[in-house]
Amino acid sequence: MTLVIVAAFLLLIATTVLHYEVLGGLNAALPQLRIPNRAKLLVVMFAAFFVHAIEITLYGLVFYAISRWLDAGAISSGGGSLLASCMFFSAETFTALGFVDITPAGAVRLLVGVEGLNGLLLIGWSASFTYLAMERFWNAGIQSRQLPAADLP
């Protein structure tokens, strides 16, 4: 159980710092990009998807390590390889989709709960960042197309 608690704590730190760095980098880099504002929003969406995929992979690899080499629980295989099952299970858990055909057993269940909460928070963070980016760049695009009041007839 101690191993799972340490893994959960380290994953929380790693995923939160990773998310912070990616969103902070986007926030700093987007205004300098010489692409249309709509394309900047696509950059935000793809970056958010990419960082979430990395975070899901980190959890999936830890599930795999726990199930394969450590005696701290197991993730039942859904018929495919254990690694594929762990990755699928991680995606289900991170996105709060819920699991049906793959179930955790043992101490690893604590990590499952932590991943669900962590995923919910990180997805919410991405959603709020995306909203702010949309507001920022859509408003900038609209304002740049409007004529100043002094130029109106």
C-alpha positions as CSV (number, residue, x, y, z in Angstrom):
1,M,0.0,0.0,0.0
2,T,2.9,2.4,0.8
3,L,4.2,1.9,-2.7
4,V,0.9,2.9,-4.3
5,I,0.6,6.0,-2.1
6,V,4.1,7.1,-3.1
7,A,3.3,6.4,-6.8
8,A,0.0,8.4,-6.5
9,F,1.8,11.3,-4.9
10,L,4.6,11.3,-7.5
11,L,2.1,11.1,-10.4
12,L,0.1,13.9,-9.0
13,I,3.2,16.1,-8.8
14,A,4.4,15.0,-12.3
15,T,1.1,15.5,-14.1
16,T,0.4,18.9,-12.4
17,V,3.8,20.3,-13.1
18,L,3.7,19.0,-16.7
19,H,0.3,20.5,-17.2
20,Y,1.4,23.8,-15.7
21,E,4.5,24.0,-17.9
22,V,2.5,23.2,-21.1
23,L,-0.2,25.8,-20.4
24,G,2.3,28.3,-19.2
25,G,4.3,27.8,-22.3
26,L,1.3,28.2,-24.5
27,N,0.2,31.4,-22.7
28,A,3.7,32.9,-23.3
29,A,4.1,31.7,-26.9
30,L,0.7,32.2,-28.4
31,P,0.8,36.0,-28.7
32,Q,4.1,35.8,-30.5
33,L,3.0,33.2,-33.1
34,R,2.5,34.8,-36.5
35,I,-0.5,32.7,-37.4
36,P,-4.2,33.6,-37.5
37,N,-6.0,33.8,-34.2
38,R,-8.2,30.8,-35.2
39,A,-5.1,28.7,-35.8
40,K,-3.9,29.7,-32.3
41,L,-7.0,28.1,-30.9
42,L,-6.2,24.9,-32.8
43,V,-2.7,25.0,-31.2
44,V,-4.3,25.2,-27.8
45,M,-6.6,22.2,-28.5
46,F,-3.9,20.0,-29.9
47,A,-1.5,20.9,-27.1
48,A,-4.2,20.1,-24.5
49,F,-4.9,16.7,-26.2
50,F,-1.2,15.9,-26.4
51,V,-0.5,16.8,-22.7
52,H,-3.5,14.7,-21.6
53,A,-2.3,11.8,-23.7
54,I,1.1,12.0,-21.9
55,E,-0.6,12.1,-18.5
56,I,-2.7,9.1,-19.4
57,T,0.4,7.2,-20.6
58,L,2.2,8.0,-17.3
59,Y,-0.6,6.5,-15.3
60,G,-1.0,3.5,-17.7
61,L,2.7,2.7,-17.3
62,V,2.5,2.8,-13.5
63,F,-0.6,0.5,-13.7
64,Y,1.4,-1.8,-15.9
65,A,4.5,-1.8,-13.6
66,I,2.3,-2.5,-10.5
67,S,0.4,-5.3,-12.3
68,R,3.4,-6.8,-13.9
69,W,6.3,-6.6,-11.4
70,L,5.1,-5.4,-8.1
71,D,2.8,-7.1,-5.6
72,A,0.5,-4.1,-5.0
73,G,-2.6,-5.1,-6.9
74,A,-3.6,-5.9,-10.5
75,I,-5.4,-4.6,-13.5
76,S,-7.4,-7.5,-15.0
77,S,-6.7,-7.8,-18.7
78,G,-9.6,-7.2,-21.0
79,G,-8.5,-9.9,-23.4
80,G,-5.6,-8.1,-25.0
81,S,-2.1,-7.6,-23.8
82,L,-1.6,-6.3,-20.3
83,L,0.1,-3.1,-21.5
84,A,-2.8,-2.3,-23.8
85,S,-5.3,-3.1,-21.1
86,C,-3.5,-0.8,-18.6
87,M,-3.4,2.1,-21.2
88,F,-7.1,1.6,-22.0
89,F,-8.0,1.4,-18.3
90,S,-6.0,4.6,-17.6
91,A,-7.8,6.5,-20.4
92,E,-11.1,5.3,-19.0
93,T,-10.2,6.4,-15.5
94,F,-8.6,9.7,-16.4
95,T,-11.6,10.9,-18.4
96,A,-14.0,9.7,-15.7
97,L,-15.6,7.4,-18.4
98,G,-15.7,4.6,-15.9
99,F,-14.6,1.0,-16.3
100,V,-16.7,-2.0,-17.3
101,D,-14.6,-4.8,-18.7
102,I,-11.3,-4.1,-16.9
103,T,-11.2,-4.0,-13.1
104,P,-8.6,-3.1,-10.6
105,A,-7.8,-5.3,-7.6
106,G,-5.8,-4.8,-4.4
107,A,-4.0,-1.6,-3.3
108,V,-3.9,-0.2,-6.9
109,R,-7.5,0.8,-6.4
110,L,-6.3,3.8,-4.5
111,L,-4.3,4.9,-7.5
112,V,-7.4,4.5,-9.7
113,G,-9.3,7.0,-7.5
114,V,-6.4,9.4,-7.5
115,E,-6.2,9.3,-11.3
116,G,-9.9,9.9,-11.7
117,L,-9.8,13.0,-9.5
118,N,-6.5,14.2,-11.1
119,G,-7.9,13.7,-14.6
120,L,-11.1,15.6,-13.7
121,L,-9.1,18.6,-12.3
122,L,-6.6,18.6,-15.3
123,I,-9.4,18.4,-17.9
124,G,-11.2,21.2,-16.1
125,W,-8.0,23.3,-16.1
126,S,-7.6,22.7,-19.8
127,A,-11.2,23.6,-20.4
128,S,-10.9,26.9,-18.6
129,F,-7.6,27.7,-20.3
130,T,-9.2,27.0,-23.7
131,Y,-12.1,29.3,-22.8
132,L,-9.8,32.1,-21.9
133,A,-7.7,31.6,-25.0
134,M,-10.9,31.7,-27.1
135,E,-12.1,34.8,-25.4
136,R,-8.7,36.4,-25.9
137,F,-8.0,35.6,-29.5
138,W,-11.6,35.8,-30.8
139,N,-12.1,39.2,-29.3
140,A,-8.7,40.3,-30.7
141,G,-9.8,39.1,-34.1
142,I,-13.1,40.9,-34.0
143,Q,-11.6,44.1,-32.7
144,S,-8.9,44.1,-35.4
145,R,-11.7,43.9,-38.1
146,Q,-13.7,46.7,-36.7
147,L,-13.2,50.3,-37.9
148,P,-12.2,52.8,-35.3
149,A,-15.1,55.3,-34.5
150,A,-13.1,58.2,-36.0
151,D,-13.0,56.4,-39.4
152,L,-16.8,55.9,-39.6
153,P,-18.7,58.3,-41.9
